[in-house]
Amino acid sequence: MAHNNQHSKNQAKKKAAVSEHTVNEADAMAKATARPGQTKEQTKLIAQGIQKGIDEYKKRQKGKARELDKKLKKVKQTTSNPQQIESEVEVTQAPAQPKLAWILLGLSWVGFIAYIALMSK
């Protein structure tokens, strides 16, 4: 019985964490996309799904912002040693550029050879 009471308190906290603006926005979207003959219960379920989607989006954006802040903090800490930052950037970007250049070069030669072969017939 005590576990059930604790569970309902946790659910109340989760519901309270949702902003009123998010709830209103989800309700408005659900009503705007409602089909003729759709019940209020169905619209309510759709609104809850939209609300969950909005909450998930906000969580992801907060996570991205947190990661960006961590990277900015790391850059600020290492500004005393700019050579280290440059070497990290070069190591991260260096492998992708030569591969792309070689792939494009190979594709251009294949295209050139195919063009010559087609024109000689």
Buried (B, 14 or more C-beta within 10 A) or exposed (E): EEEEEEEEEEEEEEEEEBEEEBBEBBBEBBEEEBEEEEEEEEBEEBBBEBBEEBBEEEEEEEEEEEEEEEEEEEEEEEEEEEEEEEEEEEEEEEEEEEEEEEEEEEEEEEEEEEEEEEEEE
